[in-house]
């Protein structure tokens, strides 16, 4: 999404997972960091029976997010929703960097997943 896409973009479009990590896991301890990550990775893959995703193991799809627990934060608000989260340093999709050093690379290696 881009700011030009309009103000009716939901605030969690950009920040659902960072919000789960901070404040709920790292800040308030409502869930453990391990459970917060599992609920965003291997659990949905397991539910959807996507056996090649959700875990860091040999032979699995190389979708990886590297974040700094001390800096991860959702910056979007309902009044101003168009902000990427902070503290997300690297994102690999199918083994290709789409975020490198906190900056978008322009790479689009993703594909539509079906069961």
WONORSUL-V810558 format. One record per residue. N is the residue number from 1. RES is the residue in three letters. D_LAST is the distance of its C-alpha to the last C-alpha in Angstrom with 1 decimal. Layout:
n=N res=RES d_last=D_LAST
n=N res=RES d_last=D_LAST
This chain:
n=1 res=UNK d_last=25.9
n=2 res=UNK d_last=29.5
n=3 res=UNK d_last=32.7
n=4 res=UNK d_last=33.3
n=5 res=UNK d_last=30.2
n=6 res=UNK d_last=32.5
n=7 res=UNK d_last=33.5
n=8 res=UNK d_last=31.0
n=9 res=UNK d_last=28.3
n=10 res=UNK d_last=27.5
n=11 res=UNK d_last=29.0
n=12 res=UNK d_last=25.8
n=13 res=UNK d_last=24.0
n=14 res=UNK d_last=25.6
n=15 res=UNK d_last=26.4
n=16 res=UNK d_last=24.0
n=17 res=UNK d_last=23.3
n=18 res=UNK d_last=26.8
n=19 res=UNK d_last=28.2
n=20 res=UNK d_last=26.4
n=21 res=UNK d_last=27.9
n=22 res=UNK d_last=31.3
n=23 res=UNK d_last=33.0
n=24 res=UNK d_last=31.1
n=25 res=UNK d_last=30.4
n=26 res=UNK d_last=33.0
n=27 res=UNK d_last=35.6
n=28 res=UNK d_last=35.9
n=29 res=UNK d_last=34.0
n=30 res=UNK d_last=32.2
n=31 res=UNK d_last=29.3
n=32 res=UNK d_last=29.5
n=33 res=UNK d_last=28.2
n=34 res=UNK d_last=26.0
n=35 res=UNK d_last=24.4
n=36 res=UNK d_last=24.0
n=37 res=UNK d_last=22.2
n=38 res=UNK d_last=20.0
n=39 res=UNK d_last=19.1
n=40 res=UNK d_last=17.9
n=41 res=UNK d_last=16.1
n=42 res=UNK d_last=15.2
n=43 res=UNK d_last=15.2
n=44 res=UNK d_last=12.4
n=45 res=UNK d_last=10.3
n=46 res=UNK d_last=11.4
n=47 res=UNK d_last=10.9
n=48 res=UNK d_last=7.2
n=49 res=UNK d_last=7.2
n=50 res=UNK d_last=6.8
n=51 res=UNK d_last=9.8
n=52 res=UNK d_last=11.1
n=53 res=UNK d_last=11.7
n=54 res=UNK d_last=14.2
n=55 res=UNK d_last=17.2
n=56 res=UNK d_last=19.9
n=57 res=UNK d_last=20.0
n=58 res=UNK d_last=20.6
n=59 res=UNK d_last=17.7
n=60 res=UNK d_last=15.4
n=61 res=UNK d_last=14.5
n=62 res=UNK d_last=17.8
n=63 res=UNK d_last=17.2
n=64 res=UNK d_last=20.5
n=65 res=UNK d_last=22.8
n=66 res=UNK d_last=26.5
n=67 res=UNK d_last=28.6
n=68 res=UNK d_last=32.2
n=69 res=UNK d_last=32.5
n=70 res=UNK d_last=36.0
n=71 res=UNK d_last=35.0
n=72 res=UNK d_last=31.6
n=73 res=UNK d_last=32.2
n=74 res=UNK d_last=30.8
n=75 res=UNK d_last=33.4
n=76 res=UNK d_last=32.2
n=77 res=UNK d_last=34.2
n=78 res=UNK d_last=34.0
n=79 res=UNK d_last=37.0
n=80 res=UNK d_last=35.7
n=81 res=UNK d_last=31.8
n=82 res=UNK d_last=31.4
n=83 res=UNK d_last=31.7
n=84 res=UNK d_last=29.5
n=85 res=UNK d_last=29.7
n=86 res=UNK d_last=32.2
n=87 res=UNK d_last=31.9
n=88 res=UNK d_last=28.5
n=89 res=UNK d_last=29.9
n=90 res=UNK d_last=27.0
n=91 res=UNK d_last=23.4
n=92 res=UNK d_last=21.5
n=93 res=UNK d_last=18.2
n=94 res=UNK d_last=17.1
n=95 res=UNK d_last=20.6
n=96 res=UNK d_last=22.4
n=97 res=UNK d_last=24.7
n=98 res=UNK d_last=24.1
n=99 res=UNK d_last=26.7
n=100 res=UNK d_last=29.6
n=101 res=UNK d_last=32.5
n=102 res=UNK d_last=31.4
n=103 res=UNK d_last=31.3
n=104 res=UNK d_last=28.6
n=105 res=UNK d_last=28.5
n=106 res=UNK d_last=27.2
n=107 res=UNK d_last=24.5
n=108 res=UNK d_last=21.1
n=109 res=UNK d_last=18.8
n=110 res=UNK d_last=15.6
n=111 res=UNK d_last=12.8
n=112 res=UNK d_last=10.2
n=113 res=UNK d_last=6.8
n=114 res=UNK d_last=3.8
n=115 res=UNK d_last=0.0
